[in-house]
Amino acid sequence: MLSLTVSERLDLKGRAQALKPTVMIGNAGLTESVLKEIALTLKIHELIKIRILSDDRAQREAMLEAICTQLNAAPVQHIGKTLVVYQPNPDAHKIEIRKMPRHKGKKPLTKKQLGSR
């Protein structure tokens, strides 16, 4: 499983906000065919949203963990029934992660300062 820094995760969360879920996991759960579809979609888009229909939060967290470990992807966000997953693809390389802006040559801006911009 890949790991992201805080600034990388913040940038990816911002990019994922405009995305719509591309893969849905139904009542059958995380099957092999769903996992193949997620892998294919990650190769094309690098950053995807996954919608899960299950009401059990622990089960959704287990699915996110399984997806990220099996596909060597990074978990970006888990809000409600929506998961955001990132897997860099060197061939496509559509997404370039930006660094956090610096404030007057000093330390990086905080989340509160970034939100007011």
Secondary structure, DSSP 4 states (H G I P E B T S, - for coil): -----HHHHHHHHHHHTT----EEE-TT-S-HHHHHHHHHHHHHHSEEEEEE----HHHHHHHHHHHHHHHT-EEEEEETTEEEEE---TTT----PPPPPBSTTSSBPPHHHHHT-
